[in-house]
Amino acid sequence: MPGIPVEQQPLNLPLIDFKHFHRSPEDAEAVGKALYTACRDVGFAYLINTSIPQEDIAGMFEWSAKFFSLPQETKEKAPHPPEGWRHRGYSGIGKEQVSQMVFDPEKLAMLRKQGADHKESFEIGNEHDKQIENVWLPDEYLPGFRDYAVSFWNTCRKFEDDLLDALSIGMPGVPPGMLKEYHAEARNQLRLLHYPSAPCEVFTSGSKGRIGAHTDFGTCTLLFQDDCGGLEVEDPFKPGTFLPAPPVPGAIVFNIGDFMMRWSNDTLKSTLHRVRAPPPKEGDTHTRERYSIPYFLSADSDKVIDALPGTYGPDKPKKYEPITSGEYLAMRLNATYVGA
């Protein structure tokens, strides 16, 4: 790729095609095995021909841009609650700091003094979840936003069934449909992210950051990117080396989360990734602004998970104690959100 240094050539992520997933058992098995291999060896993949229409994705990006362009005082009418585990509503710039596997209060305080991530976000969950309710703007400030966001969440939820079925089919020893059964409550989160433009020097000096190297918390993630780029994934063959995972037209970025890695007794790989500041605008000293939309899949909060069948045995003992999804996610989110 001309203009990109050799060490920054894009990472060659596996491409998983769901076009014929429902055509025959043989086709479903082929998709499942390809997905399992990608999760085991890389932890990331591009997904194509899913049931999520491209026009729906483009529409969600349009609504996201409309939301983040609202006056600050308007966005704050849908505030994120003070508890990190209640991950809903709007979080302004400086409210979050990635804390990769750091839970000690003193160490977290030191991390937060270094400067929180230079981004703002809006979190949406299951509209029917009574335990963690959504936080919305009053409709008069952005008519149509709530309806579209709920519809897009539901569209992602429908594809989740195919995704989890494929992984169950592909994983040796896992009963078909088992993973889907553990996600019946759809405790999933749609996150709208905006990385505002800023002077390039604040990123090169280290006074501001985008998102540092981290892994995701839950079962897995679907990531929708704009055309700006910035996502980098750790090379599975060269630890500490991060390579671009650029937007691919028509493809969704998929990755395994820490919870799924734990559930699989470390058979599947939750890979470090980060967001770097994008290049400057043409003829300017400020970065381009960036939008992204991750959809995080989580298991039912009260389900106790232990190592999956086929992931342990006499030669590979269980590494982790049983835990519920709710306990695990609360621990991770409380460590991330500055208001917690």
RAJOQUI-V703136 format. One record per residue. N is the residue number from 1. RES is the residue in three letters. BURIAL is + if it has 16 or more other C-alpha atoms within 10 Angstrom, else -. Layout:
n->[N | N]
res->[RES | RES]
burial->[BURIAL | BURIAL]
//
This chain:
n->[1 | 2 | 3 | 4 | 5 | 6 | 7 | 8 | 9 | 10 | 11 | 12 | 13 | 14 | 15 | 16 | 17 | 18 | 19 | 20 | 21 | 22 | 23 | 24 | 25 | 26 | 27 | 28 | 29 | 30 | 31 | 32 | 33 | 34 | 35 | 36 | 37 | 38 | 39 | 40 | 41 | 42 | 43 | 44 | 45 | 46 | 47 | 48 | 49 | 50 | 51 | 52 | 53 | 54 | 55 | 56 | 57 | 58 | 59 | 60 | 61 | 62 | 63 | 64 | 65 | 66 | 67 | 68 | 69 | 70 | 71 | 72 | 73 | 74 | 75 | 76 | 77 | 78 | 79 | 80 | 81 | 82 | 83 | 84 | 85 | 86 | 87 | 88 | 89 | 90 | 91 | 92 | 93 | 94 | 95 | 96 | 97 | 98 | 99 | 100 | 101 | 102 | 103 | 104 | 105 | 106 | 107 | 108 | 109 | 110 | 111 | 112 | 113 | 114 | 115 | 116 | 117 | 118 | 119 | 120 | 121 | 122 | 123 | 124 | 125 | 126 | 127 | 128 | 129 | 130 | 131 | 132 | 133 | 134 | 135 | 136 | 137 | 138 | 139 | 140 | 141 | 142 | 143 | 144 | 145 | 146 | 147 | 148 | 149 | 150 | 151 | 152 | 153 | 154 | 155 | 156 | 157 | 158 | 159 | 160 | 161 | 162 | 163 | 164 | 165 | 166 | 167 | 168 | 169 | 170 | 171 | 172 | 173 | 174 | 175 | 176 | 177 | 178 | 179 | 180 | 181 | 182 | 183 | 184 | 185 | 186 | 187 | 188 | 189 | 190 | 191 | 192 | 193 | 194 | 195 | 196 | 197 | 198 | 199 | 200 | 201 | 202 | 203 | 204 | 205 | 206 | 207 | 208 | 209 | 210 | 211 | 212 | 213 | 214 | 215 | 216 | 217 | 218 | 219 | 220 | 221 | 222 | 223 | 224 | 225 | 226 | 227 | 228 | 229 | 230 | 231 | 232 | 233 | 234 | 235 | 236 | 237 | 238 | 239 | 240 | 241 | 242 | 243 | 244 | 245 | 246 | 247 | 248 | 249 | 250 | 251 | 252 | 253 | 254 | 255 | 256 | 257 | 258 | 259 | 260 | 261 | 262 | 263 | 264 | 265 | 266 | 267 | 268 | 269 | 270 | 271 | 272 | 273 | 274 | 275 | 276 | 277 | 278 | 279 | 280 | 281 | 282 | 283 | 284 | 285 | 286 | 287 | 288 | 289 | 290 | 291 | 292 | 293 | 294 | 295 | 296 | 297 | 298 | 299 | 300 | 301 | 302 | 303 | 304 | 305 | 306 | 307 | 308 | 309 | 310 | 311 | 312 | 313 | 314 | 315 | 316 | 317 | 318 | 319 | 320 | 321 | 322 | 323 | 324 | 325 | 326 | 327 | 328 | 329 | 330 | 331 | 332 | 333 | 334 | 335 | 336 | 337 | 338 | 339 | 340]
res->[MET | PRO | GLY | ILE | PRO | VAL | GLU | GLN | GLN | PRO | LEU | ASN | LEU | PRO | LEU | ILE | ASP | PHE | LYS | HIS | PHE | HIS | ARG | SER | PRO | GLU | ASP | ALA | GLU | ALA | VAL | GLY | LYS | ALA | LEU | TYR | THR | ALA | CYS | ARG | ASP | VAL | GLY | PHE | ALA | TYR | LEU | ILE | ASN | THR | SER | ILE | PRO | GLN | GLU | ASP | ILE | ALA | GLY | MET | PHE | GLU | TRP | SER | ALA | LYS | PHE | PHE | SER | LEU | PRO | GLN | GLU | THR | LYS | GLU | LYS | ALA | PRO | HIS | PRO | PRO | GLU | GLY | TRP | ARG | HIS | ARG | GLY | TYR | SER | GLY | ILE | GLY | LYS | GLU | GLN | VAL | SER | GLN | MET | VAL | PHE | ASP | PRO | GLU | LYS | LEU | ALA | MET | LEU | ARG | LYS | GLN | GLY | ALA | ASP | HIS | LYS | GLU | SER | PHE | GLU | ILE | GLY | ASN | GLU | HIS | ASP | LYS | GLN | ILE | GLU | ASN | VAL | TRP | LEU | PRO | ASP | GLU | TYR | LEU | PRO | GLY | PHE | ARG | ASP | TYR | ALA | VAL | SER | PHE | TRP | ASN | THR | CYS | ARG | LYS | PHE | GLU | ASP | ASP | LEU | LEU | ASP | ALA | LEU | SER | ILE | GLY | MET | PRO | GLY | VAL | PRO | PRO | GLY | MET | LEU | LYS | GLU | TYR | HIS | ALA | GLU | ALA | ARG | ASN | GLN | LEU | ARG | LEU | LEU | HIS | TYR | PRO | SER | ALA | PRO | CYS | GLU | VAL | PHE | THR | SER | GLY | SER | LYS | GLY | ARG | ILE | GLY | ALA | HIS | THR | ASP | PHE | GLY | THR | CYS | THR | LEU | LEU | PHE | GLN | ASP | ASP | CYS | GLY | GLY | LEU | GLU | VAL | GLU | ASP | PRO | PHE | LYS | PRO | GLY | THR | PHE | LEU | PRO | ALA | PRO | PRO | VAL | PRO | GLY | ALA | ILE | VAL | PHE | ASN | ILE | GLY | ASP | PHE | MET | MET | ARG | TRP | SER | ASN | ASP | THR | LEU | LYS | SER | THR | LEU | HIS | ARG | VAL | ARG | ALA | PRO | PRO | PRO | LYS | GLU | GLY | ASP | THR | HIS | THR | ARG | GLU | ARG | TYR | SER | ILE | PRO | TYR | PHE | LEU | SER | ALA | ASP | SER | ASP | LYS | VAL | ILE | ASP | ALA | LEU | PRO | GLY | THR | TYR | GLY | PRO | ASP | LYS | PRO | LYS | LYS | TYR | GLU | PRO | ILE | THR | SER | GLY | GLU | TYR | LEU | ALA | MET | ARG | LEU | ASN | ALA | THR | TYR | VAL | GLY | ALA]
burial->[- | - | - | - | - | - | - | - | - | + | + | - | + | + | + | + | + | + | - | - | + | - | - | - | - | - | - | + | + | + | + | + | + | + | + | + | + | + | + | + | + | + | + | + | + | + | + | + | + | + | - | + | - | - | - | - | + | - | - | + | + | - | + | + | + | - | + | + | - | - | - | - | - | + | + | - | - | + | + | + | + | - | - | + | + | + | + | + | + | + | + | + | - | + | + | + | + | + | + | + | - | - | - | - | - | - | - | + | - | - | - | + | - | - | + | + | + | + | + | + | + | + | + | + | + | + | - | - | - | - | - | - | + | + | + | + | + | - | - | - | - | - | - | - | + | + | - | - | + | - | - | + | + | + | + | + | + | - | - | + | + | + | + | + | + | + | + | + | + | + | + | - | - | + | - | + | + | - | + | + | - | + | + | - | - | + | + | + | + | + | + | + | + | + | + | + | + | + | - | + | - | - | + | - | - | - | - | + | + | + | + | + | + | + | + | + | + | + | + | + | + | + | + | + | + | + | - | + | + | + | + | + | + | + | + | + | - | - | - | - | - | + | + | + | + | + | + | + | - | - | + | + | + | + | + | + | + | + | + | + | + | + | + | + | + | + | + | + | + | + | + | + | + | + | + | + | + | + | + | + | - | - | - | - | - | + | + | + | + | + | + | + | + | + | + | + | + | + | + | + | + | - | - | - | + | + | + | + | - | - | + | + | - | - | - | - | - | + | - | - | - | - | + | + | + | + | - | - | + | + | - | + | + | + | + | + | + | + | - | -]
//
